[in-house]
């Protein structure tokens, strides 16, 4: 995940902030950042967070 934090808690903060401020959904974020959605989802699962499309954030 180039350019994104490796630490899951920091990654959560970066991703949720971007989703709130600049992206309509996780797919758009991943496309813009050129990262695999599965990589982010799996990393955040390690700290028990899952993407909620309705809220457009990891909860």
C-alpha positions in Angstrom: 0.0 0.0 0.0 2.3 2.7 -1.3 2.0 6.0 0.4 -0.4 4.7 3.1 0.5 4.0 6.7 1.3 0.4 7.5 0.0 0.7 11.0 -3.7 -0.3 10.9 -4.9 2.4 13.4 -3.1 5.1 11.4 -4.5 3.6 8.2 -8.0 3.7 9.6 -7.6 7.4 10.3 -6.3 8.2 6.9 -8.9 6.2 5.0 -11.9 7.3 7.0 -10.8 11.0 6.8 -10.4 10.6 3.0 -13.8 8.9 2.7 -15.4 11.6 4.7 -13.7 14.6 2.9 -13.0 13.6 -0.7 -14.4 10.2 -1.8 -17.9 9.0 -2.3 -17.0 5.4 -1.7 -14.1 3.0 -0.9 -13.8 2.0 -4.6 -13.2 5.6 -5.6 -10.6 6.0 -2.8 -8.8 2.8 -4.0 -8.8 3.9 -7.6 -7.4 7.3 -6.8 -4.7 6.0 -4.5 -4.0 3.0 -6.8 -4.3 0.4 -4.0 -6.2 -2.8 -3.8 -9.4 -2.6 -1.9 -8.9 -6.1 -0.5 -5.5 -5.0 1.0 -7.2 -2.2 2.9 -10.2 -4.3 4.0 -7.9 -7.1 5.2 -5.6 -4.8 7.1 -8.4 -3.1 8.9 -10.1 -6.4 9.7 -7.0 -7.1 11.9 -8.3 -4.4 14.3 -11.9 -5.4 13.9 -13.1 -2.7 11.5 -15.2 -3.4 8.4 -16.3 -1.0 5.7 -19.9 0.2 5.9 -21.0 1.4 2.5 -24.1 3.1 3.8 -22.0 5.2 6.2 -19.0 5.3 3.8 -16.6 4.6 6.6 -14.9 1.8 8.5 -16.7 1.0 11.7 
